[in-house]
């Protein structure tokens, strides 16, 4: 069988949720399946292949087109409905790892992975440019054109039914995995010292990680940090570290930081390379994930795998994915978040219990297990 696989997410200069998913699930599929032929498709006018993993597998062929992306997306794919990407890839089944512009032949089956529908649920979290992009994608119509839609959580499946009108029978739920690279690193390890020196980190800090944008609720975690420090002198030596590149509508977040009386204790360190993340998670006293909406939530699971206790938002998919291994707080209630953070930081028993549960929970999510389920679904459509 020839499996067409859209690798356009791998063109990103800095990998994050969707690009990481695309890389990990593809490599896991290739490790399990040495018989089927994988046709990896992308379009780019510029040369971007240096951003891809190195595919040395004998059953892999990379297929590309060389149109300028705006012309390709808005004119060729959206309006002219050409070229048909599954035919260009020569695919028996076409796998789309993310919502994008797709002109496809209806003569061959396809699978679309939907990570979240935050842009439909909370459009005010996005810039007007991003909302225009999302409206042009026409997600509701797009999802109906695929034979099967995979949701990465039950929460996303519910959103697909409610917001896109899909039949529940059309949707499969397959949880994603996390890399085995995420493991606990001893505080005495030179890696921890090197990391703190590289990013200029304090000895003790609370960590949050995600794109600096409204949906991730960075303003809320800043306010919760301020409230906690003001109420409890015990935490006076703790810093707040915010990791992640700046996204849309980040100016208000930066203003909140600049106005904070604890501004010197709050550090933005920008995008963090994957190679540094295990040490960063391991070095933190607490990981806080206050997001208003997530389709899955990689960072809290990664933090758990590194032995860091987690305070998580109680919204969307997070209780489904993290279960009893996190302490939850209402992301819309700053005092609730501050209380949850103080409860973990103020009790070694609570923190140790969350660590133990976190190791067990994170171990449930592996890329080989996810890849096996995707391959089973693909083969069922042959």
C-alpha positions, 0 to 999 in steps of 0.5 A: 500500500502507498501511504501519502503523508502531508509533511508541510507542518515540518517546514516550520522553523521552530517546532511546536505542538503540531510540527512535533506531532507530525515528526513523532508520529511519522517516525514512529510509523516508519519504525513499525511499518517497513512494508508499505510505501510512504509518499511524503508530500510538501509544497514550498517555493523556497528550499526547506528540506533542511528542516525535515528529519533525515529519512533514510528508510528504503520505503520512503519517497519525498514528493514536492511541488514548488508553488509560492505558498499563497498562490498554492493555498488560496488560488490552486487548492482553495479555488481551483481545487488543483492539484489533487494532493493524494494523486500527486503523492500517488497515495492509496490512502492520504494522511493529513496530520493537521488542518490545512488547504487540501484539494483531494480526489474523492476516489481515494480515502483520506484521514484528517487529524484534528488537534483542537478547534480553539479557533472556532470555540474562542476566536477572540484569542486569535489575531484578525489575520489568523481568524481570516486564515481559519475562515478560509480553511473552511474547517467544517467543509474540510472535515466532511471531505475526509473519509475519517477524522481523528481527534486527539482527545475525547474533548476534541471529538465532542467539539467536532460533533458540536462545532462541525456537525460531524457524526460521532461514527466518523471520528476516531479518538487516538491519543498522542504520545510523548518522547522518551527523551523526557525523563527526570534529570538529577538536580546534581547533574551538570545539565541542570547547572548548564541550563540555569547558566544558559538561560540565567535562571534562579536556583528555585523557580516555577515554570510555565511553557507555551506560546505567549498568546492569550489562549495560554493564559500567561496573564493569569499565571502572572497574576496568580504568581503575584497573589501567591507571593503577596500572601505567603513569605515562604515563597519569597525566593521563587521566580516565575519562568515563562518559556515559549516564543511570542505569538499573536496578541502578546502585547497585553501579556508583556504589559502585565509583566512590565506593570508587575511589582514582581517584574524582576522575579518574572523571566521570559526566556523565549523559545526553548530547543527540545534538547533543553526541555528535559533539564528545564522541566526537571529543574523547576519546583513546579510546572503550571499550565493555566491554558484556557483551551487545549486539544491534548496538552503535551507540556504537562505530560512532559513535565510529569515524565521529568518528575515535576509536580503539575498544577493544570487548568481544569479546562477542555481536554486536560483533566481527560489527559492528566487524570488524577496526576495533576492538581487542578485550578479554574483558569478563569479564577486567579485566586484558585490558581494561586491557591493550587500553586501554594498547596503544592509548593507548601507541602512536600507530601503533596508534591511527592504524591503528584510526582509519583502519579505523574510518572505513571500517567506520562508512561501511558502515552507513547508514540509507538502505541499511537502509531500502531493505532494510526496504521491499523486505521489506515490499513482498514481503509485500503 
